[in-house]
Amino acid sequence: MEKVYEIVIGLNDKDTKQQKISTVEAYKITENLLCHHIGGGSIFEGMGIYTHENGHIVRERSLSVKTSTTNHQAVLDFVAAVKAALNQESVYMQQMEVNVSFI
């Protein structure tokens, strides 16, 4: 059975708490890593609110990725790669088991 994943990546740098990589460049990095690790998906831009480990709350641009695969390890590899490439403290990932059809 396929799993659908939603992965949300904030764009503020974990050290400076400011966006250091432009949204366009972050999109390109995310797109390349998504294709490399999983093969494809959809990427949406949005705004998010995040509480850092130190308790500081920030509002930041974010990218939301939706993809489906039977390869859970590929998703974990993608998340680790995008987290490192965009210097993120954490990345949100939600997994849902579904029946997928292409019509």
Secondary structure, DSSP 8 states (H G I E B T S, - for coil): -EEEEEEEEE-S-TTTSS--S-HHHHHHHHHHHHHHHTS--EEEEEEEEEE-TTS-EEEEEEEEEEEEES-HHHHHHHHHHHHHHTT-S--EEEEEEE-----
